[in-house]
């Protein structure tokens, strides 16, 4: 997501349960791009940041 103030955030949207190797893939992606990836999930009619 690109914000008007110049910030950039990277989101991974999950529509269901993450795969078993998701945490490893996420860490590898973050290392390659040098940025943190925020994972969001939709649950009970609202978006939540997944920890």
N, C-alpha and C positions, 0 to 999 in steps of 0.2 A: 504494500500500500504506500503510495506516495502522498505525503501531506503537503499542504500549501506552504508551510514554514520550512520545507526542505528535508524534513525527516523521512526516512524510509523504514518500513517495517515489513517483515516477511511472515506470512501466516500459512499454516497448513490446516486445512479444514477437513475434519473427520466426520463422515456420515455414519460410521459404525465402529465397531471395535477395531483397534489397531492390530496389525499383525505382530507375531511374537518377536520378530527382529526389528520392529519399528524404532525402538530406542537407539539401537546401533546405527541404523540408517540415518536417523536424525543427527546423531553426533558426527557421523562422517560428512554429511551435507554441511553442517555448521563449520566444520574444520576446513572444508574445501572453499566455501564462500566467505568465511571469516565473519559471519554474522549469526546472531541468535535467531532461531526459528520459533515462533509462537504457535502453539497447537491449540486450535479451538474445536469444541464439540457442541452439538446441539442436543440439549436434554431438557425435558420437561418445559417445553415452550420458551427456552431462552438459550442464548449462546454463553458458553463458559470457557474460560481459559483452562486448559488441561495442564496439570503439573506433572 
